[in-house]
């Protein structure tokens, strides 16, 4: 394959990595595996425009992106829109999409796995046409990200500390709002403290990422209006990977969800793949089954059985 590697030197692990050595190692790994490959290191501000320019070339089969979840989300959007393959090097804090793809979290091991890997097709979702690979959320999560962004941090540890402070702030000041939703032929209006729609249902893990990206289903979660104790209980269940067992959480697995916020505040926010964005009054969320081409470990696609590749929910 003709591939180009884009590595964000401002992303998490890369901040403490010899990027010249990493660039050379990446080129060696992919070229020895038979690929036509060039690697380039960019700053966080430069990398997305560079990937967009490369994806429009007619001689490119795919891009290999290295960085945090924001970089990977942008790379997935570009790959999907241009019909090219995406390889993911996990260099961020959470590396949620890489975990779902079962890419090694060690940035050096990831190179060998991707270079000797194969192309598979996985699901990607969109909200009002904007693609996302992890989740769309409003309420608790959006408020926590807004609180976290108010703190200054320069390192992975600093980001974790800021997230902890923000989570405590949300526990003592949980939001509550109205939403109308339509999914699987069901229409309902309710008051909630949180909404989350994920690209495939979350697995039973504390980080809330999908174990399977080929189910053809969204994960649709709402949490009833919560007081501080209820938010704390929900946080504990999240850490235990037992969100479904929380009595305040409703779970559905549709292929589409339509949301309407009848009393939307002018400064209301949502979060898409970790990015804080203005919340629109009406949001249509769709799954696009098997439309994203990704590099995965050799033989991984064959391990996914027929149950994991089931049809979207009726």
TORLO-458560 format. One line per 10 residues: number of its first residue (from 0); their letters; for each residue y, z, x of C-alpha. Coordinates in steps of 0.1 Angstrom, whole numbers, m for minus. Layout:
residues N
NUM	A	Y/Z/X; ... $
This chain:
residues 314
0	XXXXXXXXXX	0/0/0; 36/m5/10; 51/30/8; 83/47/18; 86/84/24; 118/104/14; 120/139/27; 148/163/15; 157/183/46; 176/208/23 $
10	XXXXXXXXXX	145/216/3; 128/250/8; 101/246/34; 119/217/51; 148/239/61; 127/256/87; 107/225/97; 112/202/127; 119/172/105; 117/147/134 $
20	XXXXXXXXXX	82/159/141; 73/158/104; 87/123/100; 65/111/129; 34/129/116; 39/114/82; 41/79/96; 10/84/117; m10/98/88; m3/70/64 $
30	XXXXXXXXXX	m4/42/90; m38/54/103; m50/53/67; m41/17/64; m7/19/46; 25/1/55; 47/33/57; 81/43/69; 95/79/65; 132/88/62 $
40	XXXXXXXXXX	149/122/61; 178/127/38; 201/154/27; 198/167/m9; 228/147/m20; 216/114/m4; 179/114/m14; 180/104/m51; 203/74/m46; 181/63/m17 $
50	XXXXXXXXXX	149/65/m38; 166/46/m66; 176/18/m42; 141/16/m27; 123/16/m61; 142/m16/m71; 127/m36/m42; 100/m60/m51; 79/m52/m20; 74/m15/m27 $
60	XXXXXXXXXX	42/m1/m42; 52/35/m42; 74/63/m28; 63/96/m12; 88/123/m20; 91/157/m3; 113/185/m15; 117/211/m43; 109/207/m80; 143/190/m86 $
70	XXXXXXXXXX	137/163/m60; 101/157/m73; 113/155/m109; 139/129/m99; 113/110/m79; 89/110/m108; 116/96/m131; 124/68/m107; 87/60/m102; 80/59/m139 $
80	XXXXXXXXXX	110/37/m148; 101/12/m120; 63/13/m125; 55/24/m89; 33/51/m76; 45/86/m66; 32/108/m38; 43/145/m39; 49/166/m8; 55/202/m20 $
90	XXXXXXXXXX	84/217/0; 101/238/m27; 98/273/m41; 75/268/m70; 60/233/m65; 48/232/m101; 40/195/m104; 22/195/m70; 0/224/m83; m8/204/m114 $
100	XXXXXXXXXX	m18/175/m93; m38/198/m70; m19/187/m39; m23/212/m10; 8/234/m8; 8/232/30; 32/203/38; 12/191/67; m21/191/49; m5/173/20 $
110	XXXXXXXXXX	2/143/42; m35/138/51; m46/142/14; m21/118/1; m26/92/29; m64/91/22; m60/95/m15; m61/72/m46; m38/63/m74; m43/80/m107 $
120	XXXXXXXXXX	m25/78/m140; m10/110/m156; 12/119/m185; 50/122/m184; 73/134/m212; 108/126/m222; 136/144/m242; 160/119/m258; 148/94/m233; 153/115/m202 $
130	XXXXXXXXXX	119/120/m185; 106/153/m173; 73/163/m156; 73/201/m163; 92/214/m193; 122/213/m216; 133/247/m227; 161/265/m246; 169/302/m252; 155/328/m228 $
140	XXXXXXXXXX	148/304/m199; 181/286/m202; 200/319/m202; 180/331/m172; 188/299/m152; 225/303/m162; 225/339/m149; 207/329/m117; 231/301/m110; 259/327/m111 $
150	XXXXXXXXXX	244/343/m80; 248/328/m45; 217/323/m23; 208/302/7; 171/307/11; 138/307/m8; 138/346/m7; 174/346/m19; 165/324/m49; 136/347/m58 $
160	XXXXXXXXXX	159/377/m57; 185/359/m78; 158/349/m103; 147/386/m105; 182/398/m112; 187/371/m138; 154/379/m155; 165/416/m158; 198/404/m173; 180/384/m200 $
170	XXXXXXXXXX	157/412/m209; 186/434/m218; 206/405/m235; 181/381/m252; 194/352/m272; 186/345/m308; 193/312/m326; 181/289/m354; 160/257/m349; 144/232/m372 $
180	XXXXXXXXXX	113/215/m358; 90/187/m369; 56/183/m353; 21/172/m364; 35/165/m399; 49/200/m402; 86/208/m408; 99/243/m405; 131/262/m399; 130/295/m380 $
190	XXXXXXXXXX	150/320/m359; 138/322/m323; 146/336/m289; 130/308/m270; 116/273/m272; 96/255/m246; 80/220/m247; 58/212/m217; 43/180/m203; 8/190/m213 $
200	XXXXXXXXXX	m1/226/m223; 4/253/m198; m27/266/m181; m36/303/m178; m15/310/m147; 16/331/m140; 38/302/m130; 32/283/m163; 22/249/m151; m3/225/m166 $
210	XXXXXXXXXX	m38/226/m153; m44/191/m167; m18/163/m168; m41/139/m187; m46/155/m221; m22/133/m241; m6/164/m256; 26/184/m253; 26/221/m252; 51/234/m278 $
220	XXXXXXXXXX	59/271/m277; 84/292/m297; 91/329/m294; 102/350/m324; 136/368/m322; 130/395/m295; 145/428/m286; 145/440/m249; 111/456/m252; 97/423/m267 $
230	XXXXXXXXXX	111/403/m239; 95/426/m214; 62/423/m231; 65/385/m231; 73/386/m194; 42/407/m186; 20/383/m206; 35/354/m187; 27/371/m154; m9/376/m167 $
240	XXXXXXXXXX	m12/340/m177; m17/352/m213; 12/338/m232; m10/325/m260; m21/361/m267; 14/373/m273; 18/380/m311; 55/367/m310; 46/333/m296; 36/302/m317 $
250	XXXXXXXXXX	17/275/m299; 11/239/m310; m2/208/m292; 16/177/m307; 23/143/m291; 59/144/m304; 84/172/m313; 117/167/m331; 142/196/m328; 174/202/m347 $
260	XXXXXXXXXX	198/230/m339; 219/235/m371; 243/261/m356; 247/248/m321; 273/266/m300; 296/243/m280; 284/258/m246; 247/260/m254; 224/250/m226; 188/237/m221 $
270	XXXXXXXXXX	167/234/m190; 148/203/m180; 126/207/m149; 147/235/m137; 181/218/m142; 206/234/m165; 220/208/m190; 241/208/m222; 219/212/m252; 222/184/m278 $
280	XXXXXXXXXX	221/191/m315; 191/169/m320; 163/164/m294; 133/141/m297; 106/149/m273; 77/125/m267; 47/123/m244; 40/91/m226; 2/93/m219; m10/79/m186 $
290	XXXXXXXXXX	23/61/m178; 30/78/m144; 11/66/m114; 5/93/m88; m13/97/m55; m40/123/m57; m69/135/m35; m97/109/m31; m123/114/m59; m101/137/m80 $
300	XXXXXXXXXX	m97/112/m108; m134/109/m112; m138/146/m116; m117/146/m148; m143/145/m176; m140/129/m210; m128/162/m227; m98/164/m203; m89/128/m212; m90/133/m249 $
310	XXXX	m68/114/m274; m34/129/m285; m35/154/m314; m35/140/m349 $
